[in-house]
Amino acid sequence: MEKAALISVYNKDGIVTFAKFLKNKGFKIISTGLTAKLLNSNGIETIKVEDYTASKEMLDGRVKTLHPKVHGGILFKRDNPEHKSTVEDLGILDIRVVVVNLYPFEDVALKTDNEDELIENIDIGGPTLLRAAAKNFKDVLVVCDPDDYEWIMENFDSIDKKKRKEFALKVFSKTSYYDSIITAKLFNTNSFKEKGVAIKIKQKLRYGENPHQKAYFGYNPLMKGIANLEQLNGKELSYNNILDIDVAYRMMLDFDKTTCAIIKHNTPCGVAQSNNQTEAYLNALACDPVSAFGGIIGINEKLNKDVAKLITERFFEVVVAFEFEKEALELLKTKKNLRVIRVPRVNIEFTEVRSVLGGYLVQESDAKSDFDFETVSEVKPTKNQINDLRFAFKVSKYAKSNSIVYAKDKKTLAIGAGQTSRIDSVKFASQRAKDLNINLNGCVMASDGFFPFRDSVDFAKEIGVKAIAEPGGSIRDKEVIEAANQYGIALIFIHTRHFRH
């Protein structure tokens, strides 16, 4: 039985050289359409699929390789006498190599929303050929990536079953990704029982959260966001850097006025708003300069030279902004290890996918930033207090639960986050302010979740809190309101919770 290689590629880079190699190895070449035309024009004798199958291409090329003589030659078991007899009787060639790459649906999806154009770029025959060859990897070498041609030519005679299996698994990974991109573009919904997640590996990272863990940076190319960052200076980004940049980036997008956020270990340790960028930076830093050491700075506008100068006077891992003044960038580049990152403005509404052991959690992103509140205390908050409460409550959204934020004049004075009880966060933040000689008297307090007991309000009174924002919804809300009234503290319910685990 004569051996053959089937070649049908959209991306024709390197295919002439590869086809010549296979021809010299004694393979008959079966090919389709433009691929066959290219190979023949380069002196490579090619059998057109329509001549091999005695079935012309039809439906504008939508059907050409979907034929028993093609798939029979790929799928028959070489060690099964009945299979061999069947293909021999039907004059089917032994297709031992399948070289296919797909219509560029992803490239088209990035350029257009025209449904007809998108549908025409959904490959049908290609994935079918690849999956058939991958299924029968014990007898068939399947090649879906032009980058593999050179390695295959150098090692062809020593390719064993184990290596063919690797190429087969690469196919299933690629076709799975291909289908996920189609679903994400054309059927953007979370209602399906089964859902593919389109993840394209951008780069391998030095390591994960710890040096013994392998890690990669993956992204969905149809979504704009952190994968579109531009690194303008500094060392390679780490896994932990990207996690922290993500928090800074979300805050930059969520706050409208000039805001500086300093992130450490995936939670803010200082945030401030101001009409003056330098003041915003200095106020954010003043909240907790100790924790800010080695942190991530996010500024939601073009970073200026004055702030850049101040940043270079301390140790930070990363600076993130939407843009940088030329002189600012030059100053930042004097710190050769400082990672300087430019990010685009994007929509913060997206689907979040998080892995758990043996499963995944899928949810909408917490893009809600409404501040529709109900005053539940006898004392009404002042206009300035409302502005500070709005600011503090938004900061609490990005600190790890249970989060407490003390703020005044649109700057955080202390942040308590990641504690296992609400009162512990209240006390932790207060003690942190005390350690740094920060006066909390007259400040406001915001909580990402409701108060389960009145103890947080009792403690707030002791340190001079004048107004509190919390979601409400506890079975003890009445006791909490009574405590606020007892102390003359303004209390508002937002009726929206912002846990961040």
N, C-alpha and C positions, 0 to 999 in steps of 0.2 A: 504494500500500500504506500503510495507516494505521500511524503510529508509536505505540509504547506504552512505558510504564515499568512494570517489575515491582517491587513493593514488598512485602517480607516481613521484618519486623524483630522481634526479641525486645525490644531496647532501643528504646522508642518516643519517647525524648526528641527533640523537634524535628521529628518525622516529619510532623506535620500541616502545619506551615508549609512544609516541603520538598515535600510532595505537592501542596499548593495551587500552589506555584511551577511544578511540572512540568505540572500541569493547565492553568495559564494559558499555558504554552509550547506547548500543543496536543497533549500526550501523553494517550492513553487510559491509565488506571491499572488495572493488574491486581494483585490482592492476595489474601492468604490470611487465613483465620480471624479472629483477634482484631485483626490489623492492618486488615483490610477493615472490620470492625465499627467500629473507631475512626475511620477515614477517612470512612465513610458518615455516622456520627453527627455529624461536623463539616462536613457539607455537601459532601463531595468524592465525586462519583459514581465508583463503583469497580466493576470487573468482577471477580467472585469467580473464583478459579482453577478451581473445580469447574464453574462455568457455562461458562467459556472452553474447558475441555478436555472438557466433557460426561462427566466422570469424577469421582465423589464421592471426598472424602477417605476413606481406609480405614485400618484397623489403628490406631485411636485417634490418627489424625493423622500416623502414621509415614510415610505415602505421600500426598503431595498435589501436589507440583510436579515429580515425576519422570515427565514426560510429553513425548512428541514435539512437541506444540503449544507447550510452554514452551521446551524446549531447542532446538527447531528455529528458533524465533523469535529466539533469542539467537545461535546458532552459524552460521547461514547466511552465506555470503560475499556481501556486497552487490554486488560487481563480477563475480559469477559468474552468467551468464544461466540456467544450468541450476538453480542453487540458488534463484534468484529465482522461476523458473517453478514449482518444486516447492512452495515455501511458499505461493505465490499459489493454486495448485490446491487446497491443503489448508486454505485459509482461515486461515493462520497470520499473526499480527500481527508487525510489525517491532519487536521489543523492543530499543530502542536504549539504554535506561538500566535497570540492575539495582541495586536498593537492598536490601541484605541485611545483617543482623548476626546473630550466632549465639547458640544456647543457651549460657548461662553455665557451661560445664563447670568452668572454673577456680574460680569462686566456690563452686560446690557441692563441689568437691574439697577446698577449704580448710575446709569445715564438716563433712564426713562421710566415713566409709569404707564406707558402705552401698553395696554393689556394684550392687544393683538401681536405686537412686536415681541413682548415677553413670552407669550405662548409659542410663537414660532421658534424661539430659542430654547425651548425645553427639548432636550435630547431624549429620544426613545430608543432607537436602535443601539446607540453607543453604550448606555448603561446595561442594556440587555446582553450585549456581547461580552462586556466586562464581567458581569455577574456569572454568566455561563462559564466563562473561562476560569474565573476565580473558584467557582464551585468545583471544577474538575482540575484543581491545581496539581494533583498528584501526577497528571499526565500532560498538563498544559502550562506553558509560561505565559502569564498575562502581564502586559506592560501598559500602564496608564499615564506615565509621567515621562516626558522627554528628557528630564534630568537623569533618568536611569539608563539611557541608551549607552553612554560611554562605559559605565560599569559593566553592563551586560556584555558588551563586545569584548571587554578585557577578560571576563571571567566565564564566558559562555559554556565552555566545556566542563567546568567544575560546578555548575549550578545544580544543586541537589533539591530533594523534596522540601527540606526545611526552608531553603531560600525561596522556592516557588510559593510556599505557603505565606512567607512574608509579603511577597508581591501581591498575593491574593487578598490578604488582610488589608493591604493598602488600598486595593480596589473597593472593598466594602466600606472602608472609612470614607473614601472619596465620594462614592455614590450616596452614602448616608448624608454627608455634608451637602451634596448637590441637592438632594430632596429637601433638606432643611432650609436651604436658601430659597427654594421655590415656595415652600410653605410660608416662610417669613415675609416674602415679597407679595405673594398673591392672596394668601389666606391668613392674614395676620390676626390670629385669634388664639385664645387660651381654652376654647371650649372642647377641643378634641380630647378623646380619652388617651390617645398616644400622641406624644409631641417630641419632635426632633429639635435639638438645640444646635444652631449653626455656630460652630466654634472653629475659627481659623487661627493657627498658631502664628503669632507675630514674632516671637523670639523665645529662645531658651534663656532662663534666668540663671544667675550664678548659683543660687539655691533657693529653697523656700523660706518659711519662717525661721528655720534653723539650718545650719550648714549640712546636716545629714539628709535633708529632704530635697529631692529633685523638684524642679518647678518650671513652669512655662507661662508665658503671657499670651492668652488667647482672646479673640474678639469676634464680634459679629460685624462683617464688613458693611452690612446694610444700615448699621447704626453709627451715628456720629457720637463721639465722646472721647474717653480717655485714651483710646487707641490712636486717636488723631493728634496726640500731643507731639510737640517738636522739642527735642532736647537740644538746647543751645550751648550747654557747657556742662562739665562735670563728669563724674564717674558713671559707670553703667548703673541703671536703675535696678533696685532689688525688689523682691516680692513685697517686703514690708513697706518700701518706699511707695509702691503703686497703691497699696491699701490706704496709706495715709494721704497720698495725693487725691485719691478718690473722695475722701471726706472733705478736704479743702476745696476741691473742684465743685462738689455739690453745693457747698456753702457759698462759693463765689457766684454760682448761678442763681441761688435762691435769694440772696440779699441784693437789693437794688442800689442803695447809696454806697458811697465809698466805704468798704469794709475790709478789715484785715483779720484773718483767722490764723491762729497758730495751732497746729495739730501735733499731738504726740501720742503714739500707741493707739491710733485710730479713733481718737476723741479730742475735741478742742480743749486746750488749756488756757486760752485767752482769745477773746474776740472783741472788736470795737468798731464802731461806726463814727465817722466824722466828715465834715466838709473838707478837711485837710488830711491828705494821705499820710504825712509824717505823724500827725497826732493819732490817727487810727492805728498805725503800727506801734507807736510808743505806748498807747493805752492798752493794746492787746498784750504787749510784752509785759506790762506792769502787773497784769493779773497774776502771772506765775512765771517769773523769769527763770526760776530753777528748773521747772519742767520744760520750759521752752528750749533748753539746751539740747541741740541735736534734733530739733523739731522741723516741721514742714510749715512754711509760710505760704498763705494764699491771699492774693490781693485782687479784687474783682474789677480791675481797670488797667490802664497802662502804668506800669511801675516806673516811678521817676527816680532821678539821680540822687536826690536827698535821702530817700528811703534806702536805695541801693547802698549808699555809703554807710548808713547805720547798720544794715544787714551784714556787711563785710566785717564789722567790728565784733561780731559774735559768731559762735559756731552753730550753723544750721545745716541740715542735710540737703534740703530742697527749697527752691523758691518757685512758686507757680503764679502766673499772671496771664491776662488775656493778651498783653503786649508789653514791650519794654522800650523805654526811651533809649536812643543810641548810647548816650553817655552812661546810662544806668547799666546797660548790658556790658559795656566795657569795664565798669567798676566791678560787677559781679564776676566777670571772667578772671579777675585777678586772684580769685579763690579757685584754684584749679580743680579742686574736688567738689565744689558746690554745684549741685545739679540745678540747672536753670531751665525751667519748663514753660513753654508757651502752649496754651490750650484754646480751642475754639469755643465760641458761645453756641450752646446746643439746647435742645429741649430736655428737661430732666424727667419727663414722663416716659417710662420704659418698663419692660418686664424683667424682674430680677429672678435669677435662678441661683439657688444655694444648695450645695451638696450636704447630705447627712449620710451616715453609714448605711449604704445600700439603697439610698433613695435621694430624692430632690425635693426642695421646697420652691414653689413658683408663686410669685406675687407681683402686684403692681408696685412700682416705686412709690415712696412716700413723698409725692410731689405737692400734696396739699399744704398750702401755707396761709389759708384764710384765718382771719383773726376776728371772727364774729363771736363776741363775748356777752355774757350775762352777768351783771353785777348782782351778787347774792348777799352782800353785806349791807349793813346800815350806812356805813361810810362809803362814799363814792370815790373812785380814784380820780386824781387830777389829770389834766391833759398830759403833763410831763410823765406822770406815772404810767399812763396808758402807753405812751410811746416806749418807755423803758420796758414795760411788761411785754409788749409786742416783740421787741428786740430779744429779751431774755428767753421768752417762750420759744422763739425760732432757734436760738442757740441750743436750747434743751433738746430739740429735735435731733441734733447731731451728736450730742454727748451720749455715752453708753448708759442704758437704763441700769438702775434707777437714777435719773439725772436731776440735779438741782442747780439752778443758776442764780447767783446773786448779781445784780447789776444796778448801775446808776449812770445817768447821762450817756446812755447807749454804749456802755463799756462793761464788760464782765469784771466783777470784783473778786469772785471766787466761783469755782465750778466743782461740784461733787458728782462723780459718775462711776458706774460700774459696781456699786455697792449692792449687797443682797437685801437690804431693807431701805425704805425711803428715809427713815429718821437717821440712818447711818450716813447717807449722802448729805443730809442737812447738816449734820454735825461735822462731817469730814471737811466740807467746803468752808464752814465757819472756822474750824481749826487751822485750815490752810491760810485763810485770810489773817488770822491772828499771828501765825508764824511769820508772815510777811509784812506785819504791821499795817494791814489794810483795814480801815474803819468801815464797818458795814452799816453803821447807824444811818437811817434814812433811805436805805436801798429798797429795791423791790426783789421779790423772789419768784422764780418760775419753776414749775415741776412738769416733767414730761407725762406723768401719770397722776392719778388721783391720790389724795392722802387717805390711807386706810384708817388712820386714827388722828386725833387732834394734836398728838404730841409734836408734830412738825410745826404747827402754828404756835403752840406754847413756846417752843424753842425760838421760833422766829421773833417772837415778842422780846425775848431776852436780848437779842443782838440788834434790835432796832429796826426790823423790817417794817415798812409802812404800807406795802401793797403786795398782793400775791395773785399769781395766775396759775390755775391748774385746770385739768379737764373736767373734774367733777365726776360723779357716777358711783361713788362709794356708798355702801349701806349706812355709813356713818357721816354722810355729808352734813346732816343736821348738826352733829356735834362739832364738826369743823367750822361751820358757819357761826355757831354760838361762840366758839373760841375767838374767831375774828371780831365778832361784835363786842365781846368782852374786852378786847385789847384795843379796839378802835382801829383795826387794820382793814383796809379795803381788800375785798376778795372777789375775784371774777372767775367764772367758769367758762372755759373755751368749748367744752363739749367735743373736743377732738384730742385723742391720745397720740403720742409720738414715741412709742417704745422703739428702742434700737438695740437689739441683742447682739 
